[in-house]
Amino acid sequence: VKNTWRTFQPTNTNIDMYYRDMSASLSIHFDEDENVIKVLRMGSNPSISYMMQETVVLHEFLAELDVLAFGNAEEIEEQNRLLRLDPNILVEIRESLSFS
């Protein structure tokens, strides 16, 4: 849906996403030093609508991570990939989402 999220990139390693009803926001942090990606929800009482849309965004985000880590093996050799992950971690994360 158009105008559902407003996005900002305050630094090279963070993306902040504000939901249209302002009940909560989503912040994605890429930490190269610790080799982690953190996704944080800001807001003490997110709306049901926010929660549903957050799940959609996170599923799409995980799909992109999946492509980066395991995409077309014929084109990019494993040692040259931008991201390396345990294949089971994405499944575990997907199963933990609110509206999976």
Secondary structure, DSSP 8 states (H G I E B T S, - for coil): -TTSEEEEEEETTEEEEEETT-S-EEEEEEETTTTEEEEEEE-SS--HHHHHHHHHHHHHHHHHHHHHHHS-TTTS-GGG-S----HHHHHHHHHHSTT-
